[in-house]
Every structure is written in structure tokens, then in C-alpha cells.
Amino acid sequence: MHFFSVPRVLRRLISGCTWERPGSHKTIYLSFDDGPSPKITGQILELLAEFNAKATFFCVGENLLRYPETGAQIISEGHTIGNHTLRHSKGWNTPIKIYIDEIDQTQHIINRLQPNAPKLFRPPYGRITPKQISELTSRGYEIVLWSELSCDYDPNVNIQKSIGALSKNSKSGSIVVFHDSEKAAAQVLQILPAYLQKMSESGFGFNCLH
């Protein structure tokens, strides 16, 4: 079973994180995790350009080191890069010092590509402890989770159900998660264009987080 929306009760239980952007009239915040990956990220950038859509790419530090040209392309096309740890580490299983060091290292990589980039952080798998939240916010990071999830990381996801759920549940200020990874390629390249089309027809625009 796939859960395409995060229940509000769960959002209240995990405090100190951003789940949506209230007050954003007819604006949806698109985000992409796990890249960059030259082939899939490039195709996503082309789709976004078709709809004049901007997004936040939560990048893995090692992938930015491996593919700096793709990271630079994300920025040159008006999008924002966020932090997704150096090695896609799980917060629940990683000692806090190692976890914070990885995030800081990744932020240095981001700052070289995008000086004065906002300190946006998304924990892989959404797994983060209260102590990690406290430490990161004290360092000036905004911890960004999501309100809507495409489930494009699962090759068995029902494409039409994903499109339908995202289109039905998205509203002004929603933060929606996709993935620009090879694993998600077949799914995201079907879900994303249909979702962009439906929401555009409903009068929504798409922006990156700042």
C-alpha cells in the first residue's frame, strides 16, 4: 500500500520541520531527491522548462561531486539545490556527529556551486531524530519534509493512482516529492508530466523553496 499524503497528526508529532508553505496562493513547491543523475535529471529539467516550473533538488553530496556539471545546470535554469547528506545516510542509524559532519560537508559543496544557497535540508527516508533536528536548526538549517509523496521510487507503484492522489490532494503551499534517480526514472517520467499538466490546468504554478 502506498501513502501519497502525510497525515496531519504525524506532522504535529514531528515538530521543528517544514511540511508545507502556508499562505502560498496557487503555488506548489516541487522537490526532487537523490540526484543529480545526468540522464534523469536532465530529462526532468526539460519537463520543468515546458511548464515554466521551478523546483528544489535535494542532492546527495557525493553525486554533486561526481556530476558537478548537472548541479550547475540545475542552478543555471533557476532552480535551488538543497542538502540530502553526503552519502544518503539514515538519520536513525547514524551517530549524530557523523551525521552533522556529512551535512556540513555537503553544504560546502552546494555553496561552491550556488554561493549563498539557502540551508535547506531533507533527511533521507524522512528519518531524523529530535536531537538531530535541534542541532541542525541551531546551525541555521531548515529541515524540509513534505506533504505529498509521488512514491515514484517504487517500480510497482500504480502510476494512475499516484497521479490521481497527487492531483486531488495538492493545494496552495504543498511540498511534493519526486526523485531524480535511475531507480525512479521509469515512474517519474510518467507521473511528473501528467501531474504538471493537471495542476497547470487548475491554475497552479510551481516554485522552488527559498
C-alpha positions as CSV (number, residue, x, y, z in Angstrom):
1,M,0.0,0.0,0.0
2,H,1.2,3.5,-0.9
3,F,0.6,6.6,1.2
4,F,0.6,9.6,-1.1
5,S,-0.1,12.2,1.7
6,V,1.3,12.7,5.2
7,P,-1.4,12.7,7.8
8,R,-1.7,15.9,9.8
9,V,-1.4,14.0,13.1
10,L,2.0,12.8,12.0
11,R,3.1,16.3,11.1
12,R,2.2,17.5,14.5
13,L,4.2,14.7,16.2
14,I,7.4,15.7,14.4
15,S,8.0,19.3,15.3
16,G,10.7,21.6,14.0
17,C,10.3,20.7,10.4
18,T,8.6,22.3,7.4
19,W,5.9,20.2,5.9
20,E,4.2,22.8,3.7
21,R,4.3,26.5,2.9
22,P,1.1,28.0,4.2
23,G,-0.3,31.1,2.5
24,S,1.3,30.4,-0.8
25,H,-1.6,31.2,-3.1
26,K,-1.9,28.7,-6.0
27,T,1.8,27.8,-5.7
28,I,3.1,24.2,-5.3
29,Y,6.7,23.5,-4.2
30,L,8.2,20.7,-6.3
31,S,11.2,18.8,-4.9
32,F,13.4,16.1,-6.2
33,D,15.5,13.8,-4.0
34,D,18.7,11.6,-4.5
35,G,20.3,13.2,-7.6
36,P,21.8,14.6,-9.5
37,S,21.9,11.9,-12.1
38,P,22.9,13.3,-15.6
39,K,20.4,11.3,-17.7
40,I,17.3,11.5,-15.5
41,T,17.9,15.0,-14.0
42,G,18.4,16.4,-17.5
43,Q,15.0,15.0,-18.6
44,I,13.3,16.4,-15.6
45,L,14.8,19.8,-16.2
46,E,13.4,19.7,-19.7
47,L,9.9,18.8,-18.4
48,L,10.0,21.6,-15.8
49,A,11.0,24.1,-18.5
50,E,8.0,23.2,-20.6
51,F,5.7,24.3,-17.7
52,N,7.9,27.2,-16.6
53,A,8.2,25.3,-13.3
54,K,10.9,25.8,-10.7
55,A,11.9,23.2,-8.1
56,T,14.2,22.3,-5.3
57,F,16.7,19.5,-5.9
58,F,17.8,17.8,-2.6
59,C,21.1,16.5,-3.8
60,V,23.4,13.8,-2.3
61,G,26.8,15.4,-1.8
62,E,28.7,12.5,-3.5
63,N,26.5,12.8,-6.5
64,L,27.2,16.6,-6.7
65,L,31.0,15.8,-6.6
66,R,30.5,13.2,-9.3
67,Y,28.3,15.3,-11.6
68,P,29.1,19.0,-11.0
69,E,28.0,19.9,-14.5
70,T,24.5,18.7,-13.7
71,G,24.4,20.5,-10.4
72,A,25.5,23.7,-12.3
73,Q,22.7,23.1,-14.9
74,I,20.1,22.9,-12.1
75,I,21.2,26.3,-10.8
76,S,21.6,27.9,-14.2
77,E,18.0,27.1,-15.0
78,G,16.7,28.9,-12.0
79,H,16.2,26.0,-9.5
80,T,17.5,25.6,-6.0
81,I,19.8,22.9,-4.6
82,G,19.1,21.5,-1.1
83,N,21.1,19.2,1.1
84,H,20.4,15.4,1.3
85,T,23.5,14.3,3.2
86,L,26.8,13.3,1.7
87,R,26.0,9.6,1.3
88,H,22.2,9.3,1.6
89,S,22.6,8.4,5.3
90,K,19.8,7.3,7.5
91,G,19.5,9.6,10.5
92,W,18.2,6.9,12.8
93,N,21.2,4.7,12.2
94,T,24.0,7.3,12.1
95,P,25.8,8.8,15.1
96,I,24.9,12.5,15.4
97,K,28.4,13.8,15.0
98,I,29.0,11.8,11.8
99,Y,25.5,12.8,10.5
100,I,26.0,16.5,11.1
101,D,29.5,16.4,9.6
102,E,28.2,14.8,6.5
103,I,25.5,17.5,6.2
104,D,28.0,20.3,6.7
105,Q,30.4,18.8,4.1
106,T,27.5,18.7,1.6
107,Q,26.6,22.3,2.3
108,H,30.1,23.3,1.5
109,I,29.8,21.5,-1.8
110,I,26.5,23.2,-2.5
111,N,27.9,26.7,-1.6
112,R,30.7,26.2,-4.1
113,L,28.1,25.7,-6.8
114,Q,25.5,28.2,-5.5
115,P,27.0,30.8,-3.3
116,N,24.7,32.0,-0.5
117,A,22.4,29.0,-1.1
118,P,19.6,28.6,1.4
119,K,20.4,26.0,4.1
120,L,17.6,23.6,3.2
121,F,18.0,20.0,4.4
122,R,15.9,16.9,3.8
123,P,16.7,13.7,5.7
124,P,16.8,10.6,3.5
125,Y,13.7,8.5,4.0
126,G,12.4,11.3,6.3
127,R,14.3,9.6,9.2
128,I,15.6,12.1,11.7
129,T,15.8,12.2,15.5
130,P,14.7,15.1,17.7
131,K,18.3,15.7,18.8
132,Q,19.4,15.9,15.1
133,I,16.5,18.4,14.4
134,S,17.6,20.5,17.3
135,E,21.3,20.5,16.3
136,L,20.6,21.3,12.7
137,T,18.1,24.1,13.4
138,S,20.6,25.7,15.8
139,R,23.1,25.7,12.8
140,G,20.6,27.6,10.6
141,Y,19.3,24.7,8.6
142,E,15.6,24.5,7.6
143,I,14.5,20.9,7.7
144,V,12.1,20.3,4.8
145,L,9.9,17.2,4.7
146,W,6.8,17.0,2.5
147,S,3.0,17.0,2.4
148,E,2.6,14.9,-0.7
149,L,4.7,11.9,-2.0
150,S,4.6,10.5,-5.5
151,C,6.0,7.1,-4.5
152,D,8.0,7.1,-7.8
153,Y,10.9,5.3,-6.1
154,D,8.8,2.1,-6.2
155,P,8.8,0.4,-9.6
156,N,5.5,-1.3,-8.6
157,V,3.6,2.0,-7.8
158,N,0.3,2.4,-9.6
159,I,1.1,5.3,-11.9
160,Q,-2.5,6.4,-12.3
161,K,-3.2,6.2,-8.6
162,S,-0.1,8.3,-7.9
163,I,-1.2,11.0,-10.5
164,G,-4.8,11.0,-9.1
165,A,-3.8,11.2,-5.5
166,L,-1.2,14.0,-6.1
167,S,-3.7,16.0,-8.2
168,K,-6.5,15.6,-5.7
169,N,-4.5,16.3,-2.5
170,S,-2.2,19.1,-3.7
171,K,-3.1,22.6,-2.6
172,S,-1.6,26.0,-2.2
173,G,1.7,25.6,-0.3
174,S,2.0,21.8,-0.8
175,I,5.5,20.4,-0.9
176,V,5.6,17.5,-3.3
177,V,8.4,14.9,-3.5
178,F,9.7,13.2,-6.7
179,H,13.1,11.5,-7.3
180,D,15.7,12.2,-10.0
181,S,17.4,8.9,-9.6
182,E,17.8,6.0,-12.1
183,K,15.7,3.8,-9.8
184,A,12.7,6.2,-10.2
185,A,13.3,7.1,-13.8
186,A,10.5,5.0,-15.4
187,Q,7.9,6.1,-12.9
188,V,8.8,9.8,-12.5
189,L,8.8,10.4,-16.3
190,Q,5.2,9.2,-16.4
191,I,3.9,10.7,-13.2
192,L,5.5,14.1,-13.4
193,P,4.3,15.4,-16.8
194,A,0.8,14.3,-16.1
195,Y,0.8,16.0,-12.7
196,L,2.3,19.2,-14.1
197,Q,-0.4,19.3,-16.8
198,K,-3.3,18.7,-14.4
199,M,-2.2,21.2,-11.8
200,S,-1.3,23.8,-14.5
201,E,-4.8,23.4,-15.9
202,S,-6.2,24.1,-12.4
203,G,-4.3,27.4,-12.3
204,F,-1.3,26.4,-10.1
205,G,2.3,27.5,-10.6
206,F,5.4,25.7,-9.3
207,N,8.2,27.2,-7.4
208,C,11.4,26.3,-5.5
209,L,11.9,26.7,-1.8
210,H,14.0,29.7,-0.5
